[in-house]
Amino acid sequence: MLRLFALLVQEIILCVFYIITLIPLGRMKVLKGKKEVPIVLLHGWLTRSFFLVLLKKRLEHLGYSVHMPDFGGHTGKIDRSSRELHLYIERNGLKKIIFIGYSLGGLIGLHYYFNHKKNIVKFISLGTPFNGTYCAKLTSFFSESAKQMAPGSSFLIKLSKKKIHSHSFYTIGSNHDYIVPYWSSQLKGAHHINIKYEGHLSLVFSRKVFNKIKEILYFYK
């Protein structure tokens, strides 16, 4: 319990520092060579797109065009959020995208992938509960998506029976994530990367995580 409390305090402090770091982001220069493949970056449960601004700016610094839809807190069914994602991608004329999903955002992206496989050339998830999270049971009374994220839910079982193109899927998790356990952040058939000493919120801000994302992007062909 003490370790969990210490980790939560650490992550709250990181959030404060994150807000402070937003101040100089406007001066961040874009590296040479604009990338042709767009990135769609999707936030998680009970968060908004603003939560991913630092990651967005870092990706733009690499020369990528980054699209960051905002679907509110994602409390409705994941299937519905997946349809909203499809409409967003269609409306913005995006094709052959790199998808990066944080937490629940990764599940929404996976559901979208199974309906539009040809439109995702690379899939990266950060702390996504592919095998569920017990924390979801505490909030299932007001959130349909939380019910679907509970371990053993019919939604997760149905997703797990479908196959992915393993060469284009990368999952990132941490054995110090107490919201989405390490074993749950792994997707069958995907390349899994373990980041030590990072909590659930820290996955978004961590320089170590971003460096891994950068490595994955550079391998795209």
C-alpha positions as CSV (number, residue, x, y, z in Angstrom):
1,M,0.0,0.0,0.0
2,L,2.8,2.4,0.8
3,R,4.5,1.8,-2.6
4,L,1.1,2.4,-4.3
5,F,0.6,5.6,-2.4
6,A,4.1,6.8,-3.2
7,L,3.6,6.1,-6.9
8,L,0.4,8.0,-7.0
9,V,2.0,11.0,-5.3
10,Q,4.9,10.8,-7.8
11,E,2.4,10.8,-10.7
12,I,0.5,13.8,-9.4
13,I,3.8,15.7,-9.1
14,L,4.6,14.7,-12.7
15,C,1.2,16.1,-13.8
16,V,2.1,19.4,-12.2
17,F,5.5,19.4,-14.0
18,Y,3.7,18.5,-17.2
19,I,1.6,21.6,-17.0
20,I,4.7,23.7,-16.4
21,T,6.4,22.2,-19.4
22,L,3.6,23.3,-21.7
23,I,4.9,26.9,-21.5
24,P,7.9,26.6,-23.8
25,L,6.4,24.1,-26.2
26,G,5.5,26.8,-28.7
27,R,9.2,27.4,-29.3
28,M,9.9,23.7,-30.2
29,K,11.3,23.5,-33.7
30,V,10.3,20.9,-36.2
31,L,13.2,18.7,-37.5
32,K,14.0,18.6,-41.2
33,G,11.9,16.4,-43.4
34,K,8.1,16.4,-43.0
35,K,6.8,12.8,-42.6
36,E,4.1,11.7,-45.0
37,V,2.3,9.3,-42.7
38,P,-0.1,11.0,-40.3
39,I,-0.3,10.0,-36.6
40,V,-3.6,9.8,-34.8
41,L,-3.1,10.1,-31.1
42,L,-6.1,9.1,-28.8
43,H,-6.5,9.8,-25.1
44,G,-7.8,7.4,-22.5
45,W,-10.7,6.9,-20.1
46,L,-11.9,10.0,-18.1
47,T,-9.1,12.1,-19.7
48,R,-9.2,14.6,-22.6
49,S,-6.9,15.2,-25.6
50,F,-5.1,18.0,-23.6
51,F,-3.5,15.3,-21.5
52,L,-1.5,14.2,-24.6
53,V,-0.3,17.6,-25.7
54,L,3.4,17.0,-24.6
55,L,3.5,13.8,-26.5
56,K,1.9,15.5,-29.5
57,K,4.5,18.2,-29.5
58,R,7.3,15.7,-29.3
59,L,6.0,13.8,-32.3
60,E,5.5,17.0,-34.3
61,H,9.1,17.9,-33.5
62,L,10.1,14.7,-35.4
63,G,8.2,16.1,-38.4
64,Y,4.9,14.2,-38.1
65,S,1.5,15.6,-38.7
66,V,-0.4,14.6,-35.5
67,H,-4.2,14.5,-35.2
68,M,-5.6,14.4,-31.7
69,P,-9.4,13.8,-31.5
70,D,-11.2,14.5,-28.3
71,F,-14.2,12.2,-27.5
72,G,-14.8,13.4,-23.9
73,G,-14.3,10.9,-21.1
74,H,-15.0,7.7,-23.1
75,T,-17.7,6.6,-20.6
76,G,-19.9,5.1,-23.3
77,K,-19.4,1.8,-25.0
78,I,-16.1,1.3,-26.7
79,D,-17.8,0.3,-29.9
80,R,-19.4,3.7,-30.1
81,S,-16.1,5.5,-29.5
82,S,-14.6,3.3,-32.3
83,R,-17.3,4.6,-34.7
84,E,-16.5,8.2,-33.6
85,L,-12.9,7.5,-34.4
86,H,-13.8,6.3,-37.8
87,L,-15.9,9.4,-38.5
88,Y,-13.1,11.6,-37.4
89,I,-10.6,9.9,-39.7
90,E,-13.0,10.0,-42.6
91,R,-13.9,13.7,-42.0
92,N,-10.2,14.6,-42.0
93,G,-9.4,12.6,-45.0
94,L,-6.7,10.5,-43.2
95,K,-5.4,7.4,-44.9
96,K,-2.7,4.9,-44.0
97,I,-2.2,6.2,-40.4
98,I,0.0,5.5,-37.5
99,F,-2.2,5.0,-34.5
100,I,-1.0,5.7,-30.9
101,G,-3.5,5.0,-28.2
102,Y,-3.1,5.6,-24.5
103,S,-4.9,3.3,-22.0
104,L,-8.6,2.9,-23.2
105,G,-7.6,4.8,-26.4
106,G,-5.7,1.6,-27.4
107,L,-8.8,-0.6,-27.1
108,I,-10.8,1.9,-29.2
109,G,-8.0,1.8,-31.8
110,L,-7.9,-2.0,-31.8
111,H,-11.7,-2.2,-32.3
112,Y,-11.3,0.3,-35.2
113,Y,-8.4,-1.7,-36.7
114,F,-10.5,-4.9,-36.9
115,N,-13.0,-3.0,-39.0
116,H,-10.6,-1.0,-41.1
117,K,-7.3,-3.0,-41.1
118,K,-5.9,-1.4,-44.3
119,N,-6.0,2.1,-42.8
120,I,-3.5,1.5,-39.9
121,V,0.1,0.9,-41.0
122,K,1.4,0.9,-37.4
123,F,-0.3,0.5,-34.1
124,I,1.3,1.6,-30.8
125,S,-0.4,1.3,-27.4
126,L,0.6,2.8,-24.0
127,G,-0.7,1.0,-20.9
128,T,-3.8,-0.4,-22.7
129,P,-5.8,-3.0,-20.7
130,F,-6.1,-5.6,-23.5
131,N,-6.7,-8.2,-20.8
132,G,-8.7,-6.0,-18.5
133,T,-8.1,-4.0,-15.4
134,Y,-9.7,-4.7,-12.0
135,C,-10.0,-0.9,-11.4
136,A,-12.7,-0.9,-14.0
137,K,-15.0,-2.9,-11.7
138,L,-15.0,0.1,-9.2
139,T,-16.5,2.4,-11.9
140,S,-18.7,0.1,-13.9
141,F,-21.8,1.5,-12.2
142,F,-21.6,4.7,-14.3
143,S,-19.5,3.7,-17.3
144,E,-20.3,1.3,-20.0
145,S,-16.7,1.3,-21.2
146,A,-15.5,0.4,-17.7
147,K,-17.7,-2.7,-17.8
148,Q,-16.1,-3.7,-21.1
149,M,-12.6,-3.2,-19.6
150,A,-13.3,-5.6,-16.7
151,P,-11.3,-8.8,-16.9
152,G,-13.2,-11.6,-18.6
153,S,-15.8,-9.2,-20.2
154,S,-17.5,-10.5,-23.3
155,F,-16.1,-7.5,-25.2
156,L,-12.4,-8.4,-24.3
157,I,-13.0,-12.1,-25.0
158,K,-14.4,-11.3,-28.5
159,L,-11.4,-9.0,-29.3
160,S,-8.9,-11.6,-28.1
161,K,-10.2,-14.1,-30.6
162,K,-9.3,-11.9,-33.6
163,K,-5.8,-11.8,-35.2
164,I,-3.5,-8.9,-35.8
165,H,-0.7,-8.3,-38.2
166,S,2.1,-8.8,-35.7
167,H,4.8,-7.0,-37.6
168,S,2.9,-3.6,-37.2
169,F,1.7,-3.9,-33.6
170,Y,3.7,-2.6,-30.6
171,T,2.5,-2.5,-27.0
172,I,4.2,-0.6,-24.2
173,G,3.5,-1.3,-20.6
174,S,5.2,-1.1,-17.2
175,N,5.6,-3.6,-14.4
176,H,5.1,-0.6,-12.0
177,D,1.7,0.3,-13.5
178,Y,-0.9,-0.4,-10.8
179,I,-3.9,0.7,-12.9
180,V,-3.2,-1.6,-15.9
181,P,-0.9,-4.5,-14.8
182,Y,2.0,-5.4,-17.0
183,W,0.4,-8.7,-18.0
184,S,-2.8,-6.9,-19.2
185,S,-0.9,-4.4,-21.4
186,Q,0.3,-7.3,-23.6
187,L,-1.5,-8.1,-26.8
188,K,-1.2,-11.6,-28.3
189,G,1.0,-11.4,-31.4
190,A,2.3,-7.9,-30.8
191,H,5.8,-6.8,-30.0
192,H,5.8,-5.9,-26.3
193,I,8.1,-3.4,-24.6
194,N,8.4,-3.2,-20.9
195,I,9.3,0.2,-19.3
196,K,10.4,-0.1,-15.7
197,Y,9.6,2.3,-12.9
198,E,6.8,4.2,-14.7
199,G,3.3,4.4,-13.4
200,H,0.2,4.6,-15.6
201,L,0.1,8.4,-15.9
202,S,3.9,8.5,-16.3
203,L,3.7,6.6,-19.6
204,V,2.5,9.7,-21.3
205,F,5.2,12.0,-20.0
206,S,8.2,9.7,-19.8
207,R,11.2,10.4,-21.9
208,K,12.0,6.7,-21.8
209,V,8.6,5.9,-23.3
210,F,9.0,8.5,-26.0
211,N,12.4,7.2,-27.0
212,K,10.9,3.8,-27.5
213,I,8.1,5.3,-29.6
214,K,10.7,7.1,-31.6
215,E,12.5,3.8,-32.2
216,I,9.3,2.1,-33.4
217,L,8.5,5.0,-35.8
218,Y,12.0,4.9,-37.3
219,F,11.5,1.2,-38.2
220,Y,8.4,2.1,-40.2
221,K,8.8,1.4,-43.9
